[in-house]
């Protein structure tokens, strides 16, 4: 273990595309393997993983399944510039050498490529993109380890696990509220993926994983470093958010928190690093907040974000984009205002009046964004909200048309084609009102009716919601 804590100082990147010196075996393109498809028999047969776990990981079938999963996920290239489509011939030609290197402990992962993703509430989320080869190896590791750890994970953990999702987590929270637990301890971990303590995580892993070669490989990935502006920076802590192994390692670390909450008899719900604890009174909530914060920071070596963590009522807090409300004594689910605001910003971007895209491209983008958003929030009550959003979106679309027509004559001619009289068409074509203001005018509402927009293919959020609910 001590040797694995040091990255090889003489590791060099090839100038010709930064190709790895050692490569993994992969000879065929077979069906993608899902973590959830591992049989229950395999998950429960823990003894056979004791000393030959690395052989399980490097098994040809497992590696082929990992390759197929990485290919289906697509994604951007790492620091070597290799794209997913270039991976298969690369692996076929060089697989034996890298497999041997992994077996002998000589394989060193490449640093991840650092990407900064803006957060809705300010700041940035640091994303680390491994090379496609390292993504395959990480996926192969995750496929073998996930069924082992599934036996240890809490029933109240819903993130990045087979047959579990955010909807189930929100419904569990609703169940707690209905049972009278109407105070919430909302714990936010500060930059969780960037602050995981490597020694603590490796200590937890070693309780279950007895193959030291696998532990060594995982530590190498934790300490592979990041490349920023051409400079490789050592990583002393954190699991790069963006790697195939990171979600599993996250759950393994935070399972220690789940165990502590269970031991204390607390009602909680966790999705990745989002954790809500439900209690009956404010006093109990404040006590739990203090005690659990102390446990997280002292025992897990993580940091709680004091500014974003809070004690409050469920209807005043946000969990996974949802919140709750009461109507006639019944607990109901609704969409929190923050994701609504973010969604509107996305639609504004798609329907931006200066975007040089065809109408068909805009329609396709709108359908994709609306369907995805509605599918995620479909368990919430939002018929009224979607009607408001539909009205607002139709106004945005009318504004797009008005902007595209540009010249006075073009505006006049199009209004006439849409059934407006000559006088009104000239009157509005010559208006000096702004685009957003004119988009709400009666003339455009009559010219570009809801029915006409629907016939052209523009989606209606309310109809999509009623269809998928």
N, C-alpha and C positions, 0 to 999 in steps of 0.2 A: 504493500500500500504506500509506503514511504516514497518509493521510486515513482509511483504514478502521480505524485503531487507536483512534480517538476516537469514542465514542458521541455522537450528536447531543444536546446539552444541552437543546435546546428541544423534544425529543420529549415529547408529552403523551398521556395515556391519556384516552379518551372516558369521561365519567361514565356514559353510557348503555350499560353492559356492556363498556366498554373495547374497542370495535370498532376494527379496523385502518382507517387512512385509505386505504391502498392495498391492492388485492385481486387475487387471481390468477384467470386464466381457467380455467373448468371448466364445460363445457356438457352433458356426458353422464355417465351412471353405467355404466361398462363394467367388464369383468372385471379383478380385481386382478392386478397385475404382481409377480411374484416375481423377486428379484435373480438367483436361480439359473436363471431361464428366459431370460436374455439369451443370444442365440446366440453360438457360439464365433467366428463370422465377425466379429460386431460387436466382441467383446472384443479380437480381434487386429488390427483395423483402426485402429491408434492415430493415424494421420496426420489423419484427418478430424475429430478432436477438438481439434486444435491451437488454432484461433482462434474456432470457433463452438460451443464447449462449452455456453455459456449457452443458445443456441438449442435445443440438444439437450434440455437440462433443461426448458425452458419449452414444448417441443413439446406440442400438445394431447393426443396419445395418451399421452405419458409422464406428464403431469399427471393425466389421468383414471385411469391405472393407480395413481398414487400416492394419489389420493383413495380409490380402492377399497380399497387396502391399509390406509390409516388407518382407514377405516370398519369393515373386518373386524376390526381389532385392538381397536376400541372404545377403552377407556381413559377416564381422567378429564379434566375440563376444565382449561384453563389459567387465567391471571389474569383473562381477559376473561369467564369464565363460560360461554362458548359450548360446547355439547355437540356430539358427533359428528353426531347426528341433525339438527342445525340447520345443518350445514356446506354441504350441497349448494345450497339456495336462496341462501345467502349468496354462494357462489362464482359462481353463475350471474348474479347481479345485479351483482357487483362485480369479476369476474375481469379484465376488460380493463385497468382502472386499476392494479391491483397488478402485473400482468404488465409494463406499461409502466414502472412505478416500479422494478421489479427490473432491467429492461433498462438504465435510465438511472442506476442506482446510488442511487436515492432511497429504496429500501425499507429500513426499519429493523425488525428482529424485536422482538417484545415480550419482556420479561424472563420467565424461567420461574418457575413456582410451586414453591416449596420444600416438599418433604415429607420427613419423617424416618422411616425404616424401622428398627425395632430389629434388631440383629444377634443371632444365637444366643449368641455368646460375649461379649456386652456391647457397649456403644457403639451408634452409629446409622449407617445408610447414608443419605447425602444424595441424595435423588432430585429431579431437576428436571423438572417437567412443562411443556412448551411449550404454547402455544395450539394448537388443532386446525389452524388455518390454517398455522402454522409447522411443524407436523408433516407436513402435506402437502408443503410446499416442501422440507423436509429429506429426506423420502422420495424426492421427485423427483430431488434431487441425488444421493442414495445409489444410486438405480437406474442412473444414468448412470456414476457414478464406479466403482462396484463391479466391473463387468467389466474396466475399464481396469487396476485395481490387482490383480485376480486373477492377472494375468500375472506380477506382481512378488512375490506372497506365497509364503512357504515351504510346502513340502508337509507340514511338521511343525507347522503352525498349524491348529488345529481349531475355534476359537471363532468364531461369527457368520459362517460362510462356507457357501456352497451345497454341499450333498451331504457335509457334514462334521458330526460330532457328538462328544459327550463319550465315547461308547462306543469310537469309533475311537482317541481319544487314550489311553484306558486300555489298550486292546489293544496299542497301540504301546509303552507303558511295560512291559507284560508281556513283549513281544518283547525289549526291552533287557535285562531281568532274566534271561531265559532264555539270553541270549547272554553272560552273565557280568558284566554291569554292575550290581553289587549295592550300590552306594553312590549316594545321591541328594542333589543340591543343590536344595533346595526354596526358591525365591525368592518372597517376598511383597512386593508393591509397596504402600507406605503410601498409602492414599487415592488410588489411581491416577487415577480420573476427575476428582478435585478438584485435582490437582496438575500436570496436563499443561502444559508450558510453551508458550504460544501462539506465540512467535517461532520456537521450534524446530520445532513442528508445521507452521507455515506455510512454513518453509524447506524441509522435506521435501516438502510438497505442491507447491511451486513447481518442483521438479525434473521433475515429470510433467505438472502442469496448466499450460498456457501461456496460458489465457484469464484475464486479470487480473480480469475481472468476477466470475468464479466464485470466485477467491481472495478477493476483497473480500467477497462474500456469506458465505463460510464464516467469515471473521474476524468479521464482524458477529454471526454466531450464537455464536461463541466468547465474544464480549464483550457479549452482550445483557443480562447481569446476571440477578439473581434477586430475586424479591419475597418478603420475609420480614416478616410482621406489618405489611403495608401499606407497607413501605419498600423502595425499589429499591436494591440493593447492586451496585456495579460488580464484574465478574469479571475479574481480572488473569491468572488461570490456570485450567486445568481445562476439561473438556468435560462439560456437564451430563448425568449418568447418567439416562437416561429419554428423551432425544431420539432421533429416528430415525437421525440421522447419527452419533451417538456411537460405536456399535460399529465402524463402518467407520473412523472417525478413530482409534479405539483400535488397530485392527489395522495401520493405516498407520504410526503411531508405533512400535509394538512390532515391526514388521517390521525395523526397524533393529537391534533386539536379535537377531532371528532371523538376520539377515545376519552379525552378529558371531560368533554361536555356530557357524554353518556355516563361516565362515572359519577358526575355530579347530579345526574337525574334531570338535566335540563332539556327542554324542547327546542330543537334547533333545526335549521335547514341550511345546507351549504351547497353552493354551486361554484366550483373552482375556488377562487379566493374571496368570493362574496359569501358572508356568513351572517345570518339573522338568528337571534335567540329570543324566544317568546316567554314572557313571564306575566304574573298577574298584577304587579304594582310597580309604580315608579321607583320606590325604595329598593325593591328587589332588582329592578333593571340597573340601577346605578351601582349596586353592590356587585352584580354579575359583570358589568362593564369593567369595574376596577380589577376584579379578580382574574378575569379572562385576559385582560390586557397584560397583567403581570405575568401570567403563564406564557402567553405568546412571546413576550419580549425576553423573559428569562430562560425558559425551557427550549423554545424553538428558535431563539436568536433572530426573530423577525421583528419588524417595527410596525406598530399600529399608527395609522394616520389619525391623529387626534382631531384635526379639523373636519375630516369627512366622516369619522365615526360618530354615532349619535345614539341617544336614548330618546324614544318618542313613541307616538301612536302609529299604528300601521298605515293609517290613511294620510299621514303627513310625511312618510318616508317612501323611498323608491327601492324596489328589489327586482333586478333583472328587467328593468323598464316598466314594471307594473306597480300599481298601488291598489288600495282597497277603499271601499266606502260602504255606508249603511243605507239601506232603503227598506222601510217598513219592517225594521228589526232583522233584516237579512243582510249578511255580508256578501258584497259583490266585488268583482274585479274590474278595474279600469286601467287605461293606459296613462302613465305618468306624463305630465306636460313636457318634460325634457325630451323624450324620444319623439314626441309629436313635433316639437320645434325643429329637431334634427331632420326629421322626415321631410318637413316643408322646405328646409334648406336644400335637401337633395333634389326635390322636385323643381325647385327654382333653378338649380344648376342645369337640369335636363331641359327645362323650357326657357332657358335664358334667351332673351330677345336678340342677343348678338351671336348666338351659337350657329355656326354654318353647317347645319345638319338638315337632311331632308325630313319631310313630315313622317315618312315611314320609319326612319331611324328614331325619331322622337317617340313615336307610338310604341315601338318595340322596347325602348329603354323605360318608358313609363310602365308598360305592362310588367316587365321584369321587376322593377323596383316596388311597384304597388303589390304585386302578388307575393313577393318575399316578405314585405312588411306586414301585410294583412295575415299571412300564414303564421307569422311569429306571434302576433297579438290577437289571434282569433278567439282565444279563451276569454278575452275581456269584453265588457259591454261597450260597444262603440258605434252603434247605428247612428246616433245623433252626431257624434264626432265625424264620422265618415261622410255624412250629408254635408256638413260644413266644409270639409276638405274637398269634396266634389265640386261644390260651388266655387270655392277659391281656385281650384285647378282649372275649371272651365274658363274662369276669367283670365288666368295665365295663358291658356291656349289662344283665346281671342286676341290677347295682347300680342302674342307671337305672330298671328296672321296679320294684324295691323302693321306691325313692324316690318314684316316681309314685303308687304305691298309697296312700301316706301313712297313712290311718287304719287302726286295728287290724282293724275289720270288713272293710274293703276288702281288706286283705292276706289275711285268713282266707278270704273268699269266692273270691278269685282262686286261692289255693293249692288249694282244694277243686275248683274248675273244672279245674285242671291235674292232678288225679288224686291229691292228697294226702288222707290220712285226717283226720277231724274233730279228733282229739286232737293230732296233729302240726301241723295247720294252726293251731289255737289256740295251741299252744306257741310256734311261731315268730312268729306274728302279734303276740304279747305280748313278744317278746324285746327286751332293751335293748342288744343288741350294735350296734355302729356299722354304717353302710351298707356300707363296703368289706369289713368282716369277714364280715358275713352273706352278702355276694355270693359268698363262697367256701364256703358251707356245703353239705352234701350235699342238704339239702331243696330249695334253689334249683336245684342241678344236676339233680335228678330232675324238678323241676317245669318248669324251662325248659331242656330238653335241647338239645344241639347241633343235633339234627335239627329240633326245633321252631323254633329261631332261624333255621335255614336256610330252612325253609318260609315263614317270615315275610318273607324277603328279605334278611336280614343277610348281607353278603359274607364269604367266607372267603379270606384272603390266599393261602393255599397253593394253592387251586384257581385263583385268578387268575394266580398265578405260573406254574403248570404250563401254563396256557392260552396265555399271551403269550410264553413262553420259546421 
